[in-house]
């Protein structure tokens, strides 16, 4: 029975890690050689790849800025890449983890946004500060935690969007969050900031993490038992 359980768990984890056609528990952007398809508004420039060492001592992260006015007045990044689109609900992705470092400017509230058949939805805000070094942020992206952006169209149902995400966005600003039909994106006002960003990763649902921990405990227990024998 134990062997069957471990085999099933291993199969699920391998499929999650190797699936690349759409969002999966293996989705992660580490920016070790380029900006991995991330973009900004139509009038702006792509976030800059920086090859210096990041928070973990490994090379590669993104540098993006907002200048308070003009083409880059607002701090916005977004991805249409396949590993960030698709069915978050079916994939068991209920969180997004990332590392950020505010380099210049005031403390900056930021959000994650998702577009799909339900319209645009976004997470509650967290804040990047310029007083600290790299910091890890974890966002709850389960449908019940998300906020609908008025006037963004769709059904207004978060499950509809998270079951068929077509665009994933990271955006920041003094707020409030609003929908812009030009560019079809979310924004939060002008700001003047430089932010470094790294290791954007999909997080498994808590039950999967607990089960994985339980499996590791079982394996360790079995190994100790064999050692004593």
C-alpha positions in Angstrom: 0.0 0.0 0.0 2.8 2.4 0.9 4.7 1.7 -2.3 1.5 2.4 -4.3 1.0 5.7 -2.5 4.6 6.8 -3.0 4.4 5.8 -6.7 1.3 7.9 -7.2 2.8 10.9 -5.4 5.9 10.6 -7.5 3.9 10.5 -10.7 1.9 13.6 -9.8 4.9 15.6 -8.8 6.8 14.6 -12.0 3.9 15.5 -14.2 3.5 18.9 -12.4 7.2 19.6 -12.8 7.5 18.7 -16.4 4.2 20.2 -17.7 5.2 23.4 -19.6 2.3 23.9 -22.0 0.4 25.9 -19.4 0.4 26.8 -15.7 1.6 24.0 -13.4 3.2 23.5 -10.0 6.5 23.5 -11.9 6.0 27.1 -13.3 8.9 29.3 -12.3 10.8 32.2 -13.9 14.4 32.5 -12.5 15.7 35.0 -15.1 19.1 33.4 -15.2 19.8 34.4 -18.8 17.0 36.7 -20.1 13.7 38.3 -19.2 11.7 35.1 -20.0 9.1 36.9 -22.1 8.0 39.5 -19.6 6.8 42.8 -21.0 5.4 46.2 -20.1 2.8 48.5 -21.6 2.6 49.0 -25.3 4.4 52.4 -25.1 7.1 51.2 -22.6 10.2 49.1 -22.7 10.7 45.5 -21.7 11.9 44.9 -18.2 15.7 44.8 -18.2 17.6 41.6 -17.6 20.4 42.1 -15.1 23.2 39.4 -15.0 24.5 40.4 -11.5 24.0 38.0 -8.6 20.5 37.9 -7.0 19.2 37.2 -3.5 20.5 33.6 -3.6 23.9 34.4 -4.9 23.0 33.2 -8.4 23.2 35.5 -11.5 20.1 36.9 -13.1 17.1 39.0 -12.2 14.8 41.7 -13.7 15.1 45.4 -13.2 12.1 47.5 -14.0 11.3 51.2 -13.4 8.6 53.8 -13.4 9.4 57.4 -14.0 6.2 59.1 -12.8 5.0 60.3 -16.2 5.2 59.5 -19.9 5.5 56.1 -21.4 6.9 54.5 -18.2 4.9 56.6 -15.7 3.3 53.5 -14.1 5.1 50.3 -12.8 3.6 47.4 -14.8 4.9 44.1 -16.0 2.9 41.3 -17.6 3.3 37.9 -19.2 1.5 36.0 -21.9 3.9 33.1 -21.8 2.2 29.6 -21.7 3.7 28.7 -18.4 1.7 31.5 -16.7 -1.6 31.0 -18.6 -4.3 28.3 -18.4 -6.1 26.6 -15.6 -4.8 27.5 -12.2 -7.7 25.8 -10.4 -7.1 22.4 -12.0 -3.3 22.7 -11.6 -3.7 23.2 -7.9 -1.9 26.6 -7.9 -3.3 28.7 -5.1 -0.3 31.0 -4.5 2.5 32.9 -6.3 5.8 33.5 -4.6 8.4 36.0 -5.7 11.4 37.9 -4.5 11.6 41.7 -4.8 13.9 44.5 -3.8 12.9 48.2 -4.0 15.9 50.1 -5.1 14.7 53.7 -5.4 11.6 55.7 -4.6 9.0 55.5 -1.9 7.5 52.4 -0.4 5.4 50.8 -3.2 2.2 48.8 -2.8 2.0 46.1 -5.5 -0.4 43.5 -6.7 -0.8 40.5 -8.9 -3.5 40.5 -11.6 -5.1 37.9 -13.8 -7.3 38.2 -16.9 -9.7 35.6 -18.3 -13.3 34.9 -19.1 -14.4 36.3 -15.7 -12.7 39.7 -16.4 -9.7 41.1 -14.5 -9.1 40.0 -10.9 -6.3 41.1 -8.5 -4.8 40.1 -5.1 -4.8 42.2 -2.0 -1.8 44.5 -1.9 1.6 44.0 -0.4 4.3 46.6 0.0 7.9 46.7 -1.4 10.1 48.9 0.7 13.4 50.6 -0.2 14.7 50.3 3.3 15.4 46.5 3.1 17.3 44.2 0.8 15.7 41.3 -1.1 12.4 40.1 0.4 10.2 37.1 -0.4 6.5 37.8 -1.0 3.7 35.2 -1.1 0.4 36.0 -2.7 -2.8 34.0 -2.3 -4.3 33.5 -5.7 -7.2 31.2 -4.8 -10.4 32.5 -6.5 -12.1 33.3 -3.2 -9.3 35.7 -2.2 -9.3 37.8 -5.4 -10.9 41.1 -6.1 -12.9 41.9 -9.3 -11.8 45.0 -11.2 -14.9 46.9 -12.1 -15.6 47.6 -15.8 -13.1 44.9 -16.9 -15.9 42.9 -18.4 -16.3 39.1 -18.3 -18.7 37.2 -16.0 -17.3 38.8 -12.8 -16.6 35.3 -11.5 -13.1 34.6 -10.3 -13.3 30.9 -10.9 -14.0 31.6 -14.6 -10.8 33.7 -14.8 -8.6 31.4 -12.8 -9.7 28.4 -14.8 -8.6 30.1 -18.1 -6.0 32.8 -17.4 -4.9 34.6 -20.5 -2.6 37.2 -18.9 -0.6 37.4 -15.7 0.4 40.8 -14.4 2.6 42.3 -11.7 1.8 45.9 -11.1 2.5 48.6 -8.5 1.7 52.2 -7.5 0.1 54.4 -4.9 -3.4 53.1 -6.0 -6.3 52.7 -6.3 -6.3 49.8 -8.7 -8.2 50.5 -12.0 -8.8 48.9 -15.3 -7.5 50.5 -18.5 -9.3 49.4 -21.6 -6.4 50.8 -23.7 -3.9 48.0 -23.4 -6.4 45.8 -21.5 -4.5 45.9 -18.2 -4.7 46.9 -14.6 -2.8 49.9 -13.2 -2.4 51.7 -9.9 -1.3 55.2 -10.6 2.0 56.9 -11.4 5.1 56.2 -9.4 8.8 56.9 -9.5 10.5 53.7 -8.5 13.1 51.1 -9.5 12.4 47.5 -8.4 14.4 44.3 -8.9 12.3 41.1 -9.2 13.3 37.4 -9.2 12.1 33.8 -8.9 8.4 34.1 -9.7 7.0 30.7 -8.8 3.7 28.9 -8.7 3.0 27.4 -5.2 1.1 24.2 -4.7 -2.1 24.0 -2.7 -1.5 23.4 1.0 -2.9 19.9 1.0 -0.3 18.9 -1.6 2.6 20.4 0.5 1.3 18.6 3.6 1.1 15.3 1.8 4.6 15.8 0.4 5.9 16.5 3.9 4.1 13.4 5.2 5.7 11.3 2.4 9.1 12.5 3.4 8.5 11.7 7.0 7.4 8.2 6.1 10.6 7.7 4.0 12.8 8.9 6.8 11.1 6.7 9.3 11.5 3.7 7.0 15.2 4.5 6.5 15.8 4.8 10.2 14.0 1.5 10.8 16.2 -0.2 8.3 19.3 1.3 9.9 18.3 -0.1 13.3 17.7 -3.5 11.8 
